[in-house]
Amino acid sequence: MSSSKRIFIGTFIEIEDIDIHLTHIKKDFGGVISGRWVKRENLHLTFKFIGNVPLENVWIIKEKLSNLLDIEIPVVMVLKGVGTFPNPREPKVLYIKVEPNQVLIRIKEEVENVLFSLGFSKDIKPFIPHVTINRIKEAKTSQLLQKIEKYEKVKFGEQIKVKIDLIESILNSSGTQYKPI
């Protein structure tokens, strides 16, 4: 058994119709990008990626975040449009945008503050709420730009609550598996 876990703080996506949208996106982007699509059950929004942490620290993190974890927090989380990281000309990730709102920003700040108090550094990059749907290996850039524009105003759904989880990221040959701790 491993003495450490690869972890992050996030919330799983619980939008019923997301499967229909993902099927359309996969078909539409099929000849434009190649890469690994994220499995439906792994769709999530990350508040903070922590990385490999010794087991004893995992339990300390869980305890310190206990006021946030495993409770339902009311929020209107809107998924609308798609984008790429780091940018459309050199895409590595295709994602669905999550419209920023005060609740998500407050959760991010609280997670950052608790983890900072435990000795973890704060994220330098701005918080861009998103749901990764594909890890891109290759892309036809001009066609990708057109597809992103086509989906700019497409609403994929909204979620009216989030449950924050401490999530283990388990890497294996068939893809990554995410499991709440």
N, C-alpha and C positions, 0 to 999 in steps of 0.2 A: 504494500500500500504506500502511496506517495506521501511524503511528509510536507507537501505544499499543494496549493490549488491555484489555478489560473482563474481569477475572479473579476467581476465588475458589478456595478450597481445599475439596475435597469428596470424596465417594465415591459411585459409582453403585450403584444397587440391583440386585442380581443374584438375586432370588428368583423361581424358575420360575413359581409359581402366582399371582404378583401380577396378571397379566393378567386372570384369572378374577375376582378381587376387584374390580379397577378397573371391569370391565364391570358388575358388580352395583352398585357405588357410583354410577357414571354414570347408570344406569337409575333407581336409588332416589332420587338427589338431583336428577334431571332437572327436575321441576316445582317444585323448591324453590329452586334457585340457577341463575343464568345467569352465564356467564363463560367463560374459556378453560381447557380441560383440558390438563394437561401431557402431552406425548407420552411413551409408555412408555420410549423410549430416553433421555429426559432426566431420569427419576426419579433423585434423588440426595439425599444428606444433606450440608448445607453446614457446614463447620467454621469458615470465615471468609470473608466476602465482602470483597474488597479494593477493587474498582471499577476505574476507568481508571488504567492504569499505563504509563509510558513503556516501550517495548520493552526498552531496556537494563536496566531495573529488573526486568522479568519474568524475565530470565535470572539475575539476582542472586538473586531470590526462589527460583527453581527450584534453584539451587546450594545456597543456605543450608538448604533443606528436603530436600536429597537423601537424608538418612538416613531420611526418612519416605515419600518418594514412590516409586511403582512397586514397592513390596514388598507382599506379602500379610501382613496383621496378623491373627492369630487373635482372634476376638471372637464372642460370641453376641449378635447385634444383632436384637432382637425388635421387630417392627412390630405394634402393637396399639392399636386405637381410632382415632378421628378427632377433630380439633379445628379451631378457627379462630383466626386472628390478625386484628386485635388482641384481639377477643373475639367471642362468639357474637351479641351484639346489634348490632355494627357490623363484620360480617365482610368482610375483604378477601382472605383466603387460607383455603382448605380444605386440611388436611394430614392425613397419617397420622402418628400418634405413634410415636416410636422410644423404647423404654424406656431411660432413662439407665443407663449402667454405667461402671465404673471405666476400662475401656479407652478408650471414647469420650471420657470426660472428660480422660484423660491426653493423648490425641491433640489435643484442643482446646487444652489448656494449652500443649503443646509448640509448636503452630502459633502461638498468641498470643505466646509468649515469643520465638520466632525472628523473627516479624514486628515485634515491639516493638523488638528489637535493631537492626532496619533502619529504625526511625523511624516505623512505623505505630502508631496508637493502639490500645489494647486495647478490646475490646467492653465496653460498660457494662452492657448487658442480660445477664441470665443465659442460659446455654446451654440451649436447649430443643431437643433433637434431634428432627427431624421431616423428613418428605418431603412437599413441596408437591405437591398433585395438581390444584388449580384456583385460578385467580386470579379471584375473585368480582367481578362487576359489580353484580348485584342479588341479594337474598335475601328469602325469606319467613321472617322471624325465628322465629316460633313453631314453624313446621314444621321449620326448620333445627335448632332446639334438640331437637326430638323425634328427628330423624335422628341427631344426634350422640350422644344418649343410647342409641339403638338399637345403635349401633356401639361403644359404650364397651368392651365385653369381647371384641369380634371380633379374633381374631388373624389377621393377614394373612400371616404367615410369619416365618421367621428366617433370617438370613444368618450363616454361621460364620466369615467372614473379610471384611476390607475391604481395598481397595487405594486409598490416598490419591492423589489427582491434583491437579495444578494445572490448572484448567479455564478455558477461555475461554468467555465468554458472548457469543454473536453475536446481536444484535437484528436482526430483519428482519420484513417485513410478514406472513409466514406463521407467525410465532411465534419464540420464542427457540430457538437451537440451542446445545448445549453440546458442547465439543470438548476433550479432554485435550491439554495442551501437552507 
